[in-house]
């Protein structure tokens, strides 16, 4: 039996952009609209307030999934207002 747990922040080396922990702890909400087929819409944020009718993209793989899904290209549909213990968001601080 495989035990799946979250890892402390900074447990792994940063990616080529210097960002740590981009996959594996929780799926991350994005600001992009979800479509069944990937047609490039995810390169842009929605330009309106999400009211509940739109589907959004969540990415990255979570602690409760198989290792093969813990990658940036892994995407799922998210429903605005949905809550769970495996969906979160990234807080970013720009250094000046």
VENFENWO-V24718 format. One record per pair of residues at least 4 apart in sequence whose ideal C-beta (glycine too) atoms are under 8 Angstrom apart, sorted by the first residue. I is the first residue (numbers start at 0). J is the second residue. If there is no record, write none. Layout:
[[I | J] [I | J]]
This chain:
[[3 | 62] [3 | 63] [3 | 64] [4 | 62] [5 | 23] [5 | 24] [5 | 25] [5 | 62] [6 | 10] [6 | 11] [6 | 20] [6 | 23] [6 | 24] [8 | 19] [8 | 20] [9 | 19] [9 | 20] [10 | 20] [11 | 19] [11 | 20] [12 | 19] [13 | 17] [13 | 18] [13 | 19] [14 | 18] [14 | 19] [14 | 21] [20 | 24] [21 | 59] [21 | 71] [22 | 59] [22 | 60] [22 | 69] [22 | 70] [22 | 71] [22 | 73] [23 | 59] [23 | 60] [23 | 61] [23 | 62] [23 | 69] [24 | 61] [24 | 62] [24 | 87] [25 | 59] [25 | 61] [25 | 62] [25 | 85] [25 | 86] [25 | 87] [26 | 57] [26 | 58] [26 | 59] [26 | 60] [26 | 61] [26 | 75] [26 | 77] [26 | 85] [26 | 86] [26 | 87] [27 | 57] [27 | 58] [27 | 59] [27 | 86] [27 | 87] [27 | 88] [27 | 89] [28 | 55] [28 | 57] [28 | 77] [28 | 86] [28 | 87] [28 | 88] [29 | 41] [29 | 55] [29 | 56] [29 | 57] [29 | 58] [30 | 44] [30 | 45] [30 | 55] [31 | 40] [31 | 41] [31 | 42] [31 | 43] [31 | 44] [31 | 45] [31 | 55] [31 | 56] [32 | 40] [32 | 41] [32 | 45] [32 | 53] [32 | 54] [32 | 55] [32 | 56] [33 | 53] [33 | 54] [33 | 55] [33 | 56] [33 | 74] [33 | 76] [33 | 77] [34 | 38] [34 | 40] [37 | 41] [37 | 74] [41 | 56] [41 | 74] [45 | 49] [45 | 53] [45 | 55] [49 | 53] [49 | 55] [49 | 79] [50 | 79] [51 | 78] [51 | 79] [51 | 80] [53 | 79] [54 | 76] [54 | 77] [54 | 78] [55 | 76] [55 | 77] [55 | 78] [55 | 79] [56 | 74] [56 | 75] [56 | 76] [56 | 77] [57 | 74] [57 | 75] [57 | 76] [57 | 77] [57 | 86] [58 | 71] [58 | 72] [58 | 73] [58 | 74] [58 | 75] [59 | 69] [59 | 70] [59 | 71] [59 | 73] [60 | 64] [60 | 68] [60 | 69] [60 | 70] [60 | 73] [61 | 69] [61 | 85] [61 | 86] [62 | 85] [63 | 85] [64 | 68] [64 | 69] [64 | 85] [65 | 69] [68 | 73] [69 | 73] [77 | 81] [77 | 86] [81 | 86] [82 | 86]]
